[in-house]
Amino acid sequence: MAFLNILVEQRAAVGLIRLNRPAVHNALNDALMTELGQALLAFEADERIRAVVITGNDKAFAAGADLSELQFKGFADVYLEDFVTANWETVTRCRKPVIAAVAGLALGGGCELAMMCDMVIAADNARFGQPEVKVGTLPGAGGTQRLTRAIGKAKAMDLCLTGRFMEVDEAERCGLISRVVPLADLLDEALAVAAQIAAHPAIAVKLNKEAVNRAFETTLAEGVQFERRLMHASFASQDQKEGMQAFAQKRQPVWTHR
């Protein structure tokens, strides 16, 4: 499949997607988000791929939605075309783990895209923000909701109401990102983490992802009950038997991902 706005490759069991509109700091337009969704769905369908990395370039993960597409649209336009909902949220429906490798700017829709991923690994030059208030609107791809869940009301209000940028050290301190690495090591680190995840049994990885995500959608009691049932269900998999028996026998497990 040929893409104009992203670069796609496979690194063993890891799928790599690079946002590729460097002239506009990877601003997210309709075409790019459609291609990103297509690439993610292709990796989802490929049994050889067990984890995905999304990245940009050294200067920008993504600097937000492409305002050149949006500046003259009215309510009827964005409502009828179902802006954002139509093609921005494929990453949230991926069952395989998706890692955002963020360098430079992750602003507006770029910050929201990173937060849709399961992990965010950031370079030491990364900057995050939801500056939509500066152009007369508010985050519309989950920014006010995921940001608040990640860093709390006080910090989310701070970023959304002032439009200021959050430097990477503050982002890590607040729990927005998983880890910080030197810029030169960013992609290698993200690919290594993805490869580590891909080396685990695929069923167990998906069950873990599903259970953690459930924590944001339900009460503690219901979440713990959901977790318990998924743990019980894992005992029906071949890899659970192999993993526990290999541990007991002091040998390396051989996964079948079944």
Secondary structure as UniProt FT lines:
FT   STRAND          6..11
FT   TURN            12..13
FT   STRAND          14..19
FT   HELIX           22..24
FT   TURN            25..26
FT   HELIX           30..45
FT   TURN            47..48
FT   STRAND          51..55
FT   STRAND          60..62
FT   HELIX           67..70
FT   TURN            71..72
FT   HELIX           75..80
FT   TURN            81..87
FT   HELIX           90..93
FT   STRAND          98..102
FT   STRAND          105..107
FT   HELIX           109..116
FT   STRAND          119..123
FT   TURN            124..125
FT   STRAND          127..129
FT   HELIX           131..135
FT   HELIX           143..151
FT   HELIX           153..162
FT   STRAND          166..167
FT   HELIX           168..174
FT   STRAND          179..181
FT   HELIX           183..185
FT   HELIX           186..198
FT   HELIX           202..214
FT   TURN            215..217
FT   HELIX           220..234
FT   TURN            235..236
FT   HELIX           238..248
FT   TURN            249..250
//
